[in-house]
Amino acid sequence: MIVKFWSGGMRLVCELALRPLALVFWSILGARALDNGLALTPTMGWLHWERFMCNLDCQEEPDACISEQLFMQMAELMASDGWRDAGYEYLCIDDCWMAPERDSKGQLQADPQRFPSGIKHLANFMSPRDQTRVVRIDSYKHMSLALNRTGRSIVYSCEWPLYLRPFHKPNYTDIQHYCNHWRNFNDVYDSWESIKSILAWTVINQKEIVEVAGPGGWNDPDMLVIGNFGLSWDQQVTQMALWAIMAAPLLMSNDLRQISSQAKALLQNKDVIAVNQDPLGKQGYCFRKENHFEVWERPLSNLAWAVAIRNLQEIGGPLSYTMQISSLGRGLACNPGCTITQLLPEKAHLGFYQWTLTLKTRINPSGTVLLRLER
C-alpha cells in the first residue's frame, strides 16, 4: 500500500499494490528514514497520471478514461506480462476517481458511472485480503504517525519539499523521518525538455539531496514516461539509466496495452533494475561535466559501482568520450582492476580493465551509456 499526501485541497488518490494485488488510497497534502519497514529499495509500479491525466469522457474515449476498466486491465497485464515479476508491484490511481458529490456522510465516493462496482470491489479484485482505507489529517507528520498506527503496510509518498521550497529550504531530516519517498521538483511531462529540467535540477541540488536518500526513504524525480510519445529511443535509455543511478522510484506512466516491445524490454531490463534496487541504498550523483558530457556514478553492494555517461549534445552524430579508469568510483571502483559490463543501450561485456587504463565509449546525441564495474 502507498499513501501520498499533496498540499492544498482534499483530493484523494488511490493506489493498487501488486504484492499480491491489493488497493490503497493516496491522499492530498505531503525524512532519518521512516521506520515502517517499507521501501527498503525504491518503489516500483505504474501510475496513471502523466499518460491518462484526468480524462473523464468514457463515452468518447472508453479505453482512455479514468475508470475501473482501465485499472483492471492494467492490473491483469502487470500480472501476465512480466511486470510484477520484474519488480513493478504497485498499480496506482492518482486523481479523478471520485464522484462530483460526497455521500450523505460527507465522505468522498467513487464516480458511479466510471467505477460502478466501487473502490472496495476494485480493492478486492487486486487482493481480497486488503481493504481500502480513506485517510484525512492536517499535516505530513500527523499523517505519517497515523498511518503507522493502523498496523497496515503503507508506503508514504510526500510532496512536502516540492511545496515547501518556494517559502524556505526543506528540512530533509524531518522529511526522511516521516516519508518513504518525496517529490522535490516539478511534475514530469512526456517531453525531453521535462526530463532535462529534472536532471538539471538534481545536479544543481545534489549536495543537498543525495545524502538523505537510503533504505526506507528516497528522492522521487517523478514518473517514467518510457513507452509514450515524447522521447526518442536514446532519450528513453537516458531516463531509465539515470533513474537507476539516482535510486529513484520507478513508477511508469504509460499504456501497458500498447507499449512497444523495445520499451517493454528497457523497462523490464533486469540488470538495470538491479542497479536501481541495489540493497546498499546509496543514491548516485554527477561528478563530472565536460566537453558535452556528464558522468554519473553510484556505489553498489559488494564493492561494485554503476557509471552513466550522458551525451548532452543534441545535434550531429555520436560522440566519443574517453575516461581514466582510475577516476571512477572515487578512485576505488577499479583499484587494482575491475570487470566492466555495459548494460545500456545494449548489454556488452567489455572485459577486465586495470586501474591505469582508459575506457573509450561512443554515445548518441541525448543518449547515455550505463556501465557496471565489479572488482
Contacts in CASP RR format, 6 or more apart in sequence:
PFRMAT RR
TARGET T0000
AUTHOR 0000-0000-0000
METHOD contacts of the structure
MODEL  1
MIVKFWSGGMRLVCELALRPLALVFWSILGARALDNGLALTPTMGWLHWE
RFMCNLDCQEEPDACISEQLFMQMAELMASDGWRDAGYEYLCIDDCWMAP
ERDSKGQLQADPQRFPSGIKHLANFMSPRDQTRVVRIDSYKHMSLALNRT
GRSIVYSCEWPLYLRPFHKPNYTDIQHYCNHWRNFNDVYDSWESIKSILA
WTVINQKEIVEVAGPGGWNDPDMLVIGNFGLSWDQQVTQMALWAIMAAPL
LMSNDLRQISSQAKALLQNKDVIAVNQDPLGKQGYCFRKENHFEVWERPL
SNLAWAVAIRNLQEIGGPLSYTMQISSLGRGLACNPGCTITQLLPEKAHL
GFYQWTLTLKTRINPSGTVLLRLER
1 15 0 8 1.000
1 17 0 8 1.000
1 22 0 8 1.000
1 23 0 8 1.000
1 24 0 8 1.000
1 130 0 8 1.000
1 152 0 8 1.000
1 153 0 8 1.000
1 154 0 8 1.000
1 155 0 8 1.000
2 15 0 8 1.000
2 17 0 8 1.000
2 24 0 8 1.000
2 26 0 8 1.000
2 43 0 8 1.000
2 90 0 8 1.000
2 92 0 8 1.000
2 154 0 8 1.000
2 155 0 8 1.000
2 156 0 8 1.000
2 157 0 8 1.000
2 180 0 8 1.000
3 15 0 8 1.000
3 24 0 8 1.000
3 25 0 8 1.000
3 26 0 8 1.000
3 27 0 8 1.000
3 135 0 8 1.000
3 143 0 8 1.000
3 147 0 8 1.000
3 154 0 8 1.000
3 155 0 8 1.000
3 156 0 8 1.000
3 157 0 8 1.000
4 13 0 8 1.000
4 15 0 8 1.000
4 26 0 8 1.000
4 27 0 8 1.000
4 30 0 8 1.000
4 156 0 8 1.000
4 157 0 8 1.000
4 158 0 8 1.000
4 159 0 8 1.000
5 27 0 8 1.000
5 28 0 8 1.000
5 29 0 8 1.000
5 30 0 8 1.000
5 140 0 8 1.000
5 143 0 8 1.000
5 156 0 8 1.000
5 157 0 8 1.000
5 158 0 8 1.000
5 159 0 8 1.000
5 160 0 8 1.000
6 13 0 8 1.000
6 27 0 8 1.000
6 28 0 8 1.000
6 29 0 8 1.000
6 30 0 8 1.000
6 159 0 8 1.000
7 28 0 8 1.000
7 29 0 8 1.000
7 30 0 8 1.000
7 159 0 8 1.000
7 160 0 8 1.000
7 162 0 8 1.000
7 163 0 8 1.000
8 28 0 8 1.000
8 29 0 8 1.000
8 163 0 8 1.000
9 28 0 8 1.000
9 29 0 8 1.000
10 27 0 8 1.000
10 28 0 8 1.000
10 108 0 8 1.000
10 136 0 8 1.000
11 27 0 8 1.000
11 28 0 8 1.000
11 95 0 8 1.000
12 25 0 8 1.000
12 26 0 8 1.000
12 27 0 8 1.000
12 28 0 8 1.000
12 97 0 8 1.000
12 98 0 8 1.000
12 108 0 8 1.000
12 134 0 8 1.000
13 25 0 8 1.000
13 26 0 8 1.000
13 27 0 8 1.000
13 28 0 8 1.000
13 92 0 8 1.000
13 93 0 8 1.000
13 94 0 8 1.000
13 95 0 8 1.000
13 97 0 8 1.000
14 23 0 8 1.000
14 24 0 8 1.000
14 25 0 8 1.000
14 26 0 8 1.000
14 92 0 8 1.000
14 93 0 8 1.000
14 97 0 8 1.000
14 119 0 8 1.000
14 132 0 8 1.000
15 23 0 8 1.000
15 24 0 8 1.000
15 25 0 8 1.000
15 26 0 8 1.000
15 47 0 8 1.000
15 90 0 8 1.000
15 91 0 8 1.000
15 92 0 8 1.000
15 93 0 8 1.000
16 22 0 8 1.000
16 23 0 8 1.000
16 24 0 8 1.000
16 71 0 8 1.000
16 75 0 8 1.000
16 90 0 8 1.000
16 91 0 8 1.000
16 92 0 8 1.000
16 93 0 8 1.000
16 122 0 8 1.000
16 123 0 8 1.000
16 126 0 8 1.000
17 23 0 8 1.000
17 24 0 8 1.000
17 89 0 8 1.000
17 90 0 8 1.000
17 91 0 8 1.000
17 126 0 8 1.000
17 127 0 8 1.000
17 130 0 8 1.000
18 45 0 8 1.000
18 75 0 8 1.000
18 78 0 8 1.000
18 79 0 8 1.000
18 84 0 8 1.000
18 88 0 8 1.000
18 89 0 8 1.000
18 90 0 8 1.000
18 91 0 8 1.000
18 126 0 8 1.000
19 84 0 8 1.000
19 89 0 8 1.000
20 126 0 8 1.000
20 127 0 8 1.000
20 129 0 8 1.000
21 75 0 8 1.000
21 79 0 8 1.000
21 91 0 8 1.000
21 125 0 8 1.000
21 126 0 8 1.000
21 127 0 8 1.000
22 123 0 8 1.000
22 126 0 8 1.000
22 127 0 8 1.000
22 129 0 8 1.000
22 130 0 8 1.000
23 119 0 8 1.000
23 122 0 8 1.000
23 123 0 8 1.000
23 126 0 8 1.000
23 127 0 8 1.000
23 130 0 8 1.000
23 131 0 8 1.000
23 132 0 8 1.000
24 130 0 8 1.000
24 132 0 8 1.000
24 133 0 8 1.000
24 154 0 8 1.000
25 132 0 8 1.000
25 133 0 8 1.000
25 134 0 8 1.000
25 135 0 8 1.000
26 92 0 8 1.000
26 93 0 8 1.000
26 94 0 8 1.000
26 157 0 8 1.000
27 134 0 8 1.000
27 135 0 8 1.000
27 136 0 8 1.000
27 143 0 8 1.000
29 138 0 8 1.000
29 139 0 8 1.000
29 140 0 8 1.000
29 143 0 8 1.000
29 159 0 8 1.000
30 140 0 8 1.000
30 143 0 8 1.000
30 158 0 8 1.000
30 159 0 8 1.000
30 160 0 8 1.000
30 163 0 8 1.000
30 179 0 8 1.000
30 182 0 8 1.000
31 158 0 8 1.000
31 172 0 8 1.000
31 173 0 8 1.000
31 174 0 8 1.000
31 175 0 8 1.000
31 176 0 8 1.000
31 177 0 8 1.000
31 178 0 8 1.000
31 179 0 8 1.000
31 180 0 8 1.000
31 182 0 8 1.000
31 212 0 8 1.000
31 217 0 8 1.000
32 173 0 8 1.000
32 176 0 8 1.000
32 177 0 8 1.000
33 176 0 8 1.000
33 177 0 8 1.000
33 180 0 8 1.000
33 214 0 8 1.000
33 215 0 8 1.000
33 216 0 8 1.000
33 217 0 8 1.000
34 144 0 8 1.000
34 156 0 8 1.000
34 176 0 8 1.000
34 177 0 8 1.000
34 178 0 8 1.000
34 179 0 8 1.000
34 180 0 8 1.000
34 216 0 8 1.000
34 217 0 8 1.000
36 147 0 8 1.000
36 148 0 8 1.000
36 153 0 8 1.000
36 154 0 8 1.000
36 155 0 8 1.000
36 156 0 8 1.000
36 180 0 8 1.000
36 216 0 8 1.000
37 216 0 8 1.000
38 153 0 8 1.000
38 154 0 8 1.000
38 155 0 8 1.000
38 180 0 8 1.000
38 216 0 8 1.000
39 155 0 8 1.000
39 180 0 8 1.000
39 181 0 8 1.000
39 215 0 8 1.000
39 216 0 8 1.000
39 217 0 8 1.000
39 218 0 8 1.000
40 215 0 8 1.000
40 216 0 8 1.000
40 279 0 8 1.000
41 215 0 8 1.000
41 276 0 8 1.000
41 277 0 8 1.000
41 278 0 8 1.000
41 279 0 8 1.000
41 281 0 8 1.000
42 181 0 8 1.000
42 218 0 8 1.000
42 247 0 8 1.000
42 248 0 8 1.000
42 249 0 8 1.000
42 250 0 8 1.000
42 276 0 8 1.000
42 277 0 8 1.000
43 90 0 8 1.000
43 155 0 8 1.000
43 157 0 8 1.000
43 180 0 8 1.000
43 181 0 8 1.000
43 218 0 8 1.000
43 249 0 8 1.000
43 250 0 8 1.000
43 251 0 8 1.000
44 86 0 8 1.000
44 87 0 8 1.000
44 88 0 8 1.000
44 89 0 8 1.000
44 90 0 8 1.000
44 249 0 8 1.000
44 250 0 8 1.000
44 251 0 8 1.000
44 273 0 8 1.000
44 276 0 8 1.000
44 277 0 8 1.000
45 78 0 8 1.000
45 83 0 8 1.000
45 87 0 8 1.000
45 88 0 8 1.000
45 89 0 8 1.000
45 90 0 8 1.000
45 91 0 8 1.000
45 92 0 8 1.000
45 250 0 8 1.000
45 251 0 8 1.000
45 252 0 8 1.000
46 74 0 8 1.000
46 78 0 8 1.000
46 83 0 8 1.000
46 88 0 8 1.000
46 90 0 8 1.000
46 91 0 8 1.000
46 92 0 8 1.000
46 251 0 8 1.000
46 252 0 8 1.000
46 253 0 8 1.000
46 254 0 8 1.000
46 256 0 8 1.000
47 92 0 8 1.000
47 94 0 8 1.000
47 223 0 8 1.000
47 251 0 8 1.000
47 252 0 8 1.000
47 253 0 8 1.000
48 66 0 8 1.000
48 70 0 8 1.000
48 71 0 8 1.000
48 74 0 8 1.000
48 92 0 8 1.000
48 93 0 8 1.000
48 94 0 8 1.000
48 253 0 8 1.000
49 94 0 8 1.000
49 95 0 8 1.000
49 187 0 8 1.000
49 223 0 8 1.000
49 253 0 8 1.000
50 187 0 8 1.000
50 188 0 8 1.000
50 189 0 8 1.000
50 190 0 8 1.000
50 223 0 8 1.000
50 225 0 8 1.000
50 228 0 8 1.000
50 253 0 8 1.000
51 190 0 8 1.000
51 225 0 8 1.000
51 228 0 8 1.000
51 253 0 8 1.000
51 254 0 8 1.000
51 255 0 8 1.000
52 64 0 8 1.000
52 65 0 8 1.000
52 66 0 8 1.000
52 70 0 8 1.000
52 253 0 8 1.000
52 255 0 8 1.000
53 96 0 8 1.000
54 66 0 8 1.000
54 95 0 8 1.000
54 96 0 8 1.000
55 61 0 8 1.000
55 64 0 8 1.000
55 65 0 8 1.000
55 66 0 8 1.000
55 96 0 8 1.000
56 65 0 8 1.000
56 66 0 8 1.000
56 96 0 8 1.000
56 111 0 8 1.000
56 114 0 8 1.000
57 65 0 8 1.000
58 65 0 8 1.000
58 67 0 8 1.000
58 113 0 8 1.000
58 114 0 8 1.000
62 69 0 8 1.000
63 70 0 8 1.000
63 257 0 8 1.000
64 70 0 8 1.000
65 114 0 8 1.000
66 93 0 8 1.000
66 96 0 8 1.000
66 97 0 8 1.000
66 114 0 8 1.000
67 114 0 8 1.000
67 115 0 8 1.000
68 114 0 8 1.000
68 115 0 8 1.000
68 116 0 8 1.000
68 117 0 8 1.000
68 118 0 8 1.000
68 121 0 8 1.000
68 122 0 8 1.000
71 91 0 8 1.000
71 93 0 8 1.000
71 122 0 8 1.000
72 122 0 8 1.000
72 125 0 8 1.000
73 257 0 8 1.000
74 91 0 8 1.000
74 256 0 8 1.000
74 257 0 8 1.000
75 91 0 8 1.000
75 125 0 8 1.000
75 126 0 8 1.000
77 83 0 8 1.000
77 256 0 8 1.000
77 257 0 8 1.000
78 84 0 8 1.000
78 88 0 8 1.000
78 91 0 8 1.000
78 256 0 8 1.000
81 256 0 8 1.000
81 264 0 8 1.000
82 268 0 8 1.000
83 256 0 8 1.000
83 268 0 8 1.000
86 267 0 8 1.000
86 268 0 8 1.000
86 270 0 8 1.000
86 273 0 8 1.000
87 273 0 8 1.000
87 277 0 8 1.000
88 250 0 8 1.000
88 252 0 8 1.000
88 267 0 8 1.000
90 155 0 8 1.000
90 251 0 8 1.000
91 126 0 8 1.000
92 251 0 8 1.000
97 110 0 8 1.000
97 111 0 8 1.000
97 114 0 8 1.000
97 115 0 8 1.000
97 119 0 8 1.000
98 108 0 8 1.000
98 109 0 8 1.000
98 110 0 8 1.000
98 111 0 8 1.000
99 108 0 8 1.000
99 109 0 8 1.000
99 110 0 8 1.000
99 111 0 8 1.000
99 112 0 8 1.000
100 111 0 8 1.000
101 109 0 8 1.000
102 108 0 8 1.000
102 109 0 8 1.000
103 109 0 8 1.000
107 134 0 8 1.000
108 134 0 8 1.000
110 118 0 8 1.000
110 119 0 8 1.000
112 118 0 8 1.000
115 122 0 8 1.000
119 132 0 8 1.000
120 131 0 8 1.000
120 132 0 8 1.000
123 130 0 8 1.000
123 131 0 8 1.000
123 132 0 8 1.000
124 131 0 8 1.000
130 152 0 8 1.000
133 150 0 8 1.000
133 152 0 8 1.000
135 143 0 8 1.000
135 146 0 8 1.000
135 147 0 8 1.000
137 143 0 8 1.000
137 146 0 8 1.000
140 158 0 8 1.000
140 160 0 8 1.000
140 175 0 8 1.000
140 178 0 8 1.000
140 179 0 8 1.000
141 174 0 8 1.000
141 178 0 8 1.000
143 156 0 8 1.000
144 156 0 8 1.000
144 178 0 8 1.000
144 179 0 8 1.000
145 178 0 8 1.000
147 154 0 8 1.000
147 156 0 8 1.000
148 154 0 8 1.000
155 180 0 8 1.000
155 181 0 8 1.000
156 178 0 8 1.000
156 179 0 8 1.000
156 180 0 8 1.000
157 179 0 8 1.000
157 180 0 8 1.000
157 181 0 8 1.000
157 182 0 8 1.000
157 183 0 8 1.000
157 220 0 8 1.000
157 249 0 8 1.000
158 175 0 8 1.000
158 178 0 8 1.000
158 179 0 8 1.000
158 181 0 8 1.000
158 182 0 8 1.000
158 183 0 8 1.000
159 182 0 8 1.000
159 183 0 8 1.000
160 170 0 8 1.000
160 175 0 8 1.000
160 178 0 8 1.000
160 179 0 8 1.000
160 182 0 8 1.000
161 170 0 8 1.000
161 172 0 8 1.000
161 175 0 8 1.000
161 182 0 8 1.000
161 183 0 8 1.000
161 184 0 8 1.000
162 182 0 8 1.000
162 183 0 8 1.000
162 184 0 8 1.000
162 185 0 8 1.000
162 186 0 8 1.000
164 170 0 8 1.000
165 184 0 8 1.000
170 184 0 8 1.000
172 208 0 8 1.000
172 209 0 8 1.000
172 212 0 8 1.000
173 212 0 8 1.000
175 182 0 8 1.000
175 212 0 8 1.000
176 182 0 8 1.000
176 212 0 8 1.000
176 213 0 8 1.000
176 217 0 8 1.000
179 217 0 8 1.000
180 216 0 8 1.000
180 217 0 8 1.000
180 218 0 8 1.000
181 217 0 8 1.000
181 218 0 8 1.000
181 219 0 8 1.000
181 220 0 8 1.000
181 249 0 8 1.000
182 217 0 8 1.000
182 218 0 8 1.000
182 219 0 8 1.000
182 220 0 8 1.000
183 220 0 8 1.000
183 222 0 8 1.000
184 201 0 8 1.000
184 202 0 8 1.000
184 205 0 8 1.000
184 209 0 8 1.000
184 219 0 8 1.000
184 220 0 8 1.000
184 221 0 8 1.000
185 197 0 8 1.000
185 198 0 8 1.000
185 201 0 8 1.000
185 202 0 8 1.000
185 221 0 8 1.000
185 222 0 8 1.000
186 194 0 8 1.000
186 197 0 8 1.000
186 198 0 8 1.000
186 222 0 8 1.000
187 222 0 8 1.000
188 194 0 8 1.000
188 195 0 8 1.000
188 198 0 8 1.000
188 221 0 8 1.000
188 222 0 8 1.000
188 223 0 8 1.000
188 225 0 8 1.000
188 253 0 8 1.000
189 225 0 8 1.000
190 225 0 8 1.000
190 228 0 8 1.000
190 229 0 8 1.000
190 230 0 8 1.000
190 231 0 8 1.000
191 230 0 8 1.000
191 231 0 8 1.000
192 230 0 8 1.000
192 231 0 8 1.000
192 232 0 8 1.000
192 235 0 8 1.000
192 366 0 8 1.000
194 225 0 8 1.000
195 225 0 8 1.000
195 231 0 8 1.000
195 235 0 8 1.000
195 238 0 8 1.000
195 239 0 8 1.000
198 221 0 8 1.000
198 222 0 8 1.000
199 221 0 8 1.000
199 242 0 8 1.000
202 209 0 8 1.000
202 219 0 8 1.000
202 221 0 8 1.000
202 246 0 8 1.000
202 286 0 8 1.000
203 286 0 8 1.000
203 289 0 8 1.000
203 294 0 8 1.000
206 285 0 8 1.000
206 286 0 8 1.000
209 219 0 8 1.000
209 283 0 8 1.000
210 219 0 8 1.000
210 283 0 8 1.000
210 284 0 8 1.000
210 285 0 8 1.000
212 219 0 8 1.000
213 219 0 8 1.000
213 247 0 8 1.000
213 281 0 8 1.000
213 282 0 8 1.000
213 283 0 8 1.000
214 247 0 8 1.000
214 281 0 8 1.000
214 282 0 8 1.000
214 283 0 8 1.000
215 279 0 8 1.000
215 281 0 8 1.000
218 247 0 8 1.000
218 248 0 8 1.000
218 249 0 8 1.000
218 283 0 8 1.000
219 246 0 8 1.000
219 247 0 8 1.000
219 248 0 8 1.000
219 283 0 8 1.000
220 248 0 8 1.000
220 249 0 8 1.000
221 243 0 8 1.000
221 246 0 8 1.000
221 248 0 8 1.000
222 251 0 8 1.000
223 251 0 8 1.000
223 252 0 8 1.000
223 253 0 8 1.000
224 239 0 8 1.000
224 240 0 8 1.000
224 243 0 8 1.000
224 250 0 8 1.000
224 251 0 8 1.000
224 252 0 8 1.000
224 253 0 8 1.000
224 254 0 8 1.000
224 267 0 8 1.000
225 231 0 8 1.000
225 239 0 8 1.000
225 253 0 8 1.000
225 254 0 8 1.000
226 236 0 8 1.000
226 239 0 8 1.000
226 240 0 8 1.000
226 252 0 8 1.000
226 254 0 8 1.000
226 263 0 8 1.000
226 266 0 8 1.000
226 267 0 8 1.000
227 236 0 8 1.000
227 254 0 8 1.000
227 259 0 8 1.000
227 260 0 8 1.000
227 263 0 8 1.000
227 267 0 8 1.000
228 253 0 8 1.000
228 254 0 8 1.000
228 255 0 8 1.000
231 239 0 8 1.000
232 366 0 8 1.000
233 262 0 8 1.000
233 345 0 8 1.000
234 345 0 8 1.000
234 364 0 8 1.000
234 365 0 8 1.000
234 366 0 8 1.000
234 367 0 8 1.000
234 368 0 8 1.000
235 366 0 8 1.000
235 367 0 8 1.000
236 263 0 8 1.000
236 266 0 8 1.000
237 266 0 8 1.000
237 344 0 8 1.000
237 345 0 8 1.000
237 367 0 8 1.000
237 368 0 8 1.000
237 370 0 8 1.000
238 310 0 8 1.000
238 366 0 8 1.000
238 367 0 8 1.000
238 368 0 8 1.000
240 266 0 8 1.000
240 267 0 8 1.000
240 269 0 8 1.000
240 272 0 8 1.000
240 344 0 8 1.000
241 272 0 8 1.000
241 308 0 8 1.000
241 310 0 8 1.000
241 343 0 8 1.000
241 344 0 8 1.000
241 368 0 8 1.000
241 369 0 8 1.000
241 370 0 8 1.000
242 296 0 8 1.000
242 308 0 8 1.000
242 310 0 8 1.000
242 368 0 8 1.000
243 250 0 8 1.000
243 276 0 8 1.000
244 272 0 8 1.000
244 273 0 8 1.000
244 275 0 8 1.000
244 276 0 8 1.000
244 298 0 8 1.000
244 306 0 8 1.000
244 308 0 8 1.000
244 370 0 8 1.000
245 275 0 8 1.000
245 284 0 8 1.000
245 296 0 8 1.000
245 297 0 8 1.000
245 298 0 8 1.000
245 306 0 8 1.000
245 308 0 8 1.000
245 370 0 8 1.000
246 283 0 8 1.000
246 284 0 8 1.000
246 298 0 8 1.000
247 276 0 8 1.000
247 278 0 8 1.000
247 281 0 8 1.000
247 282 0 8 1.000
247 283 0 8 1.000
247 284 0 8 1.000
247 298 0 8 1.000
248 276 0 8 1.000
250 267 0 8 1.000
250 273 0 8 1.000
250 276 0 8 1.000
252 267 0 8 1.000
254 263 0 8 1.000
259 267 0 8 1.000
266 272 0 8 1.000
266 344 0 8 1.000
269 343 0 8 1.000
269 344 0 8 1.000
271 341 0 8 1.000
271 343 0 8 1.000
271 347 0 8 1.000
271 372 0 8 1.000
272 343 0 8 1.000
272 344 0 8 1.000
272 370 0 8 1.000
275 298 0 8 1.000
275 300 0 8 1.000
275 306 0 8 1.000
275 343 0 8 1.000
275 370 0 8 1.000
275 372 0 8 1.000
278 298 0 8 1.000
278 300 0 8 1.000
278 301 0 8 1.000
278 306 0 8 1.000
279 301 0 8 1.000
280 299 0 8 1.000
280 300 0 8 1.000
280 301 0 8 1.000
282 298 0 8 1.000
282 299 0 8 1.000
282 300 0 8 1.000
283 298 0 8 1.000
284 296 0 8 1.000
284 297 0 8 1.000
284 298 0 8 1.000
284 299 0 8 1.000
284 306 0 8 1.000
285 296 0 8 1.000
285 297 0 8 1.000
285 298 0 8 1.000
286 294 0 8 1.000
286 295 0 8 1.000
286 296 0 8 1.000
287 295 0 8 1.000
287 296 0 8 1.000
287 297 0 8 1.000
288 294 0 8 1.000
288 295 0 8 1.000
288 327 0 8 1.000
289 295 0 8 1.000
289 312 0 8 1.000
291 321 0 8 1.000
292 311 0 8 1.000
292 312 0 8 1.000
292 313 0 8 1.000
292 319 0 8 1.000
293 309 0 8 1.000
293 310 0 8 1.000
293 311 0 8 1.000
293 312 0 8 1.000
293 319 0 8 1.000
293 321 0 8 1.000
293 363 0 8 1.000
294 309 0 8 1.000
294 310 0 8 1.000
294 312 0 8 1.000
295 307 0 8 1.000
295 308 0 8 1.000
295 309 0 8 1.000
295 310 0 8 1.000
295 323 0 8 1.000
296 307 0 8 1.000
296 308 0 8 1.000
296 309 0 8 1.000
296 310 0 8 1.000
297 305 0 8 1.000
297 306 0 8 1.000
297 307 0 8 1.000
297 308 0 8 1.000
297 328 0 8 1.000
297 329 0 8 1.000
297 330 0 8 1.000
297 333 0 8 1.000
298 305 0 8 1.000
298 306 0 8 1.000
298 307 0 8 1.000
299 305 0 8 1.000
299 329 0 8 1.000
300 306 0 8 1.000
300 372 0 8 1.000
302 374 0 8 1.000
303 332 0 8 1.000
303 374 0 8 1.000
303 375 0 8 1.000
304 372 0 8 1.000
304 373 0 8 1.000
304 374 0 8 1.000
304 375 0 8 1.000
305 328 0 8 1.000
305 329 0 8 1.000
305 332 0 8 1.000
305 333 0 8 1.000
305 372 0 8 1.000
305 373 0 8 1.000
306 370 0 8 1.000
306 371 0 8 1.000
306 372 0 8 1.000
306 373 0 8 1.000
307 328 0 8 1.000
307 329 0 8 1.000
307 333 0 8 1.000
307 370 0 8 1.000
307 371 0 8 1.000
307 372 0 8 1.000
307 373 0 8 1.000
308 368 0 8 1.000
308 369 0 8 1.000
308 370 0 8 1.000
308 371 0 8 1.000
309 321 0 8 1.000
309 323 0 8 1.000
309 361 0 8 1.000
309 363 0 8 1.000
309 368 0 8 1.000
309 369 0 8 1.000
309 371 0 8 1.000
310 363 0 8 1.000
310 367 0 8 1.000
310 368 0 8 1.000
311 318 0 8 1.000
311 319 0 8 1.000
311 321 0 8 1.000
311 363 0 8 1.000
311 364 0 8 1.000
311 365 0 8 1.000
311 366 0 8 1.000
311 367 0 8 1.000
311 368 0 8 1.000
312 366 0 8 1.000
313 319 0 8 1.000
313 365 0 8 1.000
313 366 0 8 1.000
314 365 0 8 1.000
314 366 0 8 1.000
315 365 0 8 1.000
316 365 0 8 1.000
317 364 0 8 1.000
317 365 0 8 1.000
318 362 0 8 1.000
318 363 0 8 1.000
318 364 0 8 1.000
318 365 0 8 1.000
319 362 0 8 1.000
319 363 0 8 1.000
319 365 0 8 1.000
320 360 0 8 1.000
320 361 0 8 1.000
320 362 0 8 1.000
321 360 0 8 1.000
321 361 0 8 1.000
321 362 0 8 1.000
321 363 0 8 1.000
322 358 0 8 1.000
322 359 0 8 1.000
322 360 0 8 1.000
322 361 0 8 1.000
323 358 0 8 1.000
323 359 0 8 1.000
323 361 0 8 1.000
324 358 0 8 1.000
325 333 0 8 1.000
325 334 0 8 1.000
325 337 0 8 1.000
325 338 0 8 1.000
325 353 0 8 1.000
325 354 0 8 1.000
325 355 0 8 1.000
325 356 0 8 1.000
325 357 0 8 1.000
325 358 0 8 1.000
325 359 0 8 1.000
326 334 0 8 1.000
326 335 0 8 1.000
326 355 0 8 1.000
326 356 0 8 1.000
328 334 0 8 1.000
328 373 0 8 1.000
329 373 0 8 1.000
333 373 0 8 1.000
333 375 0 8 1.000
334 340 0 8 1.000
334 353 0 8 1.000
334 354 0 8 1.000
334 355 0 8 1.000
334 373 0 8 1.000
334 375 0 8 1.000
335 355 0 8 1.000
336 354 0 8 1.000
336 355 0 8 1.000
337 352 0 8 1.000
337 353 0 8 1.000
337 354 0 8 1.000
337 355 0 8 1.000
337 375 0 8 1.000
338 352 0 8 1.000
338 353 0 8 1.000
338 373 0 8 1.000
338 374 0 8 1.000
338 375 0 8 1.000
339 349 0 8 1.000
339 351 0 8 1.000
339 352 0 8 1.000
339 353 0 8 1.000
339 373 0 8 1.000
339 374 0 8 1.000
339 375 0 8 1.000
340 350 0 8 1.000
340 351 0 8 1.000
340 352 0 8 1.000
340 353 0 8 1.000
340 359 0 8 1.000
340 371 0 8 1.000
340 372 0 8 1.000
340 373 0 8 1.000
341 347 0 8 1.000
341 348 0 8 1.000
341 349 0 8 1.000
341 350 0 8 1.000
341 351 0 8 1.000
341 371 0 8 1.000
341 372 0 8 1.000
341 374 0 8 1.000
342 348 0 8 1.000
342 349 0 8 1.000
342 350 0 8 1.000
342 369 0 8 1.000
342 370 0 8 1.000
342 371 0 8 1.000
343 370 0 8 1.000
343 371 0 8 1.000
343 372 0 8 1.000
344 368 0 8 1.000
344 369 0 8 1.000
344 370 0 8 1.000
345 364 0 8 1.000
345 367 0 8 1.000
345 368 0 8 1.000
345 369 0 8 1.000
350 359 0 8 1.000
350 371 0 8 1.000
353 359 0 8 1.000
361 369 0 8 1.000
363 369 0 8 1.000
END
